[in-house]
Amino acid sequence: MGKLEQYQTDVIQLMEHYANISASDKSVKTETIFDSNHHHYQLVNVGWQNERRIYGCVLHIDIIDDKIWIQHNGTEAHIAYELAAKGVPKEDIVLGFHSPSMRKFTDFAVN
């Protein structure tokens, strides 16, 4: 399996893991949105809670130039460290939600 395919597998497994964590309110569903052709992966919450519409991105990851870009992490988990624990080198993980000037202070890739 090549690097791109391995990263796709790692990201999909991670997303599916978080999608399977059950919410306390069953009227809000967690959905996975995978575009493997363009390497975009999202986890979103969709539903209603007390007459209020719930819709929002929980997690957004892209694979760009053979690196995993964490574009948004609305979880309490350290997704980058979970990917590193799966064997993804830290220099192949970009914290896209940080500005480029701040990324140099992390343990991960700048871009």
CORTAUR-V217960 format. One record per helix or strand of 3 or more residues. SS is the DSSP state (a for helix, b for strand). FROM is the first residue (numbers start at 0). TO is the last residue. If there is no record, write none. Layout:
ss=SS from=FROM to=TO
ss=SS from=FROM to=TO
//
This chain:
ss=a from=2 to=18
ss=b from=27 to=34
ss=b from=39 to=48
ss=b from=51 to=63
ss=b from=66 to=72
ss=a from=78 to=84
ss=a from=89 to=91
ss=b from=92 to=94
ss=a from=99 to=102
//
